[in-house]
Amino acid sequence: MFDIGFWELVIIALIALVIIGPERLPKFAHDAGRLLRKFRNFIQNAKREVEKELELDKFNDLNESIHHVEGLMKEAPDRFIQEQINNNNEQNSKE
């Protein structure tokens, strides 16, 4: 994501030390770490929710496919019987 090397971290730490001051720097670092942790947890939860929704969509698609196949299965014997009747009628008319 971000390519931050050692020297960039040193510069950021020195600037923070000068701006914030040595007395408040530990509390600031702790608060920044807590904020970062909350942000990461938020991102992870959002990612899990999106994945769960995608799985739900896949399940719904599978469910629709199953119902479609069930409909075809119910319709198949009727078609077979109708084809047999038509074949018998054609054979009888030829005779």
Secondary structure as a PSIPRED ss2 file (coil, helix, strand):
# PSIPRED VFORMAT (PSIPRED V4.0)

   1 M C   1.000  0.000  0.000
   2 F C   1.000  0.000  0.000
   3 D C   1.000  0.000  0.000
   4 I C   1.000  0.000  0.000
   5 G C   1.000  0.000  0.000
   6 F H   0.000  1.000  0.000
   7 W H   0.000  1.000  0.000
   8 E H   0.000  1.000  0.000
   9 L H   0.000  1.000  0.000
  10 V H   0.000  1.000  0.000
  11 I H   0.000  1.000  0.000
  12 I H   0.000  1.000  0.000
  13 A H   0.000  1.000  0.000
  14 L H   0.000  1.000  0.000
  15 I H   0.000  1.000  0.000
  16 A H   0.000  1.000  0.000
  17 L H   0.000  1.000  0.000
  18 V H   0.000  1.000  0.000
  19 I H   0.000  1.000  0.000
  20 I H   0.000  1.000  0.000
  21 G C   1.000  0.000  0.000
  22 P C   1.000  0.000  0.000
  23 E C   1.000  0.000  0.000
  24 R C   1.000  0.000  0.000
  25 L H   0.000  1.000  0.000
  26 P H   0.000  1.000  0.000
  27 K H   0.000  1.000  0.000
  28 F H   0.000  1.000  0.000
  29 A H   0.000  1.000  0.000
  30 H H   0.000  1.000  0.000
  31 D H   0.000  1.000  0.000
  32 A H   0.000  1.000  0.000
  33 G H   0.000  1.000  0.000
  34 R H   0.000  1.000  0.000
  35 L H   0.000  1.000  0.000
  36 L H   0.000  1.000  0.000
  37 R H   0.000  1.000  0.000
  38 K H   0.000  1.000  0.000
  39 F H   0.000  1.000  0.000
  40 R H   0.000  1.000  0.000
  41 N H   0.000  1.000  0.000
  42 F H   0.000  1.000  0.000
  43 I H   0.000  1.000  0.000
  44 Q H   0.000  1.000  0.000
  45 N H   0.000  1.000  0.000
  46 A H   0.000  1.000  0.000
  47 K H   0.000  1.000  0.000
  48 R H   0.000  1.000  0.000
  49 E H   0.000  1.000  0.000
  50 V H   0.000  1.000  0.000
  51 E H   0.000  1.000  0.000
  52 K H   0.000  1.000  0.000
  53 E H   0.000  1.000  0.000
  54 L H   0.000  1.000  0.000
  55 E H   0.000  1.000  0.000
  56 L H   0.000  1.000  0.000
  57 D H   0.000  1.000  0.000
  58 K H   0.000  1.000  0.000
  59 F H   0.000  1.000  0.000
  60 N H   0.000  1.000  0.000
  61 D H   0.000  1.000  0.000
  62 L H   0.000  1.000  0.000
  63 N H   0.000  1.000  0.000
  64 E H   0.000  1.000  0.000
  65 S H   0.000  1.000  0.000
  66 I H   0.000  1.000  0.000
  67 H H   0.000  1.000  0.000
  68 H H   0.000  1.000  0.000
  69 V H   0.000  1.000  0.000
  70 E H   0.000  1.000  0.000
  71 G H   0.000  1.000  0.000
  72 L H   0.000  1.000  0.000
  73 M H   0.000  1.000  0.000
  74 K H   0.000  1.000  0.000
  75 E H   0.000  1.000  0.000
  76 A H   0.000  1.000  0.000
  77 P H   0.000  1.000  0.000
  78 D H   0.000  1.000  0.000
  79 R H   0.000  1.000  0.000
  80 F H   0.000  1.000  0.000
  81 I H   0.000  1.000  0.000
  82 Q H   0.000  1.000  0.000
  83 E H   0.000  1.000  0.000
  84 Q H   0.000  1.000  0.000
  85 I H   0.000  1.000  0.000
  86 N H   0.000  1.000  0.000
  87 N H   0.000  1.000  0.000
  88 N H   0.000  1.000  0.000
  89 N H   0.000  1.000  0.000
  90 E H   0.000  1.000  0.000
  91 Q H   0.000  1.000  0.000
  92 N H   0.000  1.000  0.000
  93 S H   0.000  1.000  0.000
  94 K H   0.000  1.000  0.000
  95 E C   1.000  0.000  0.000
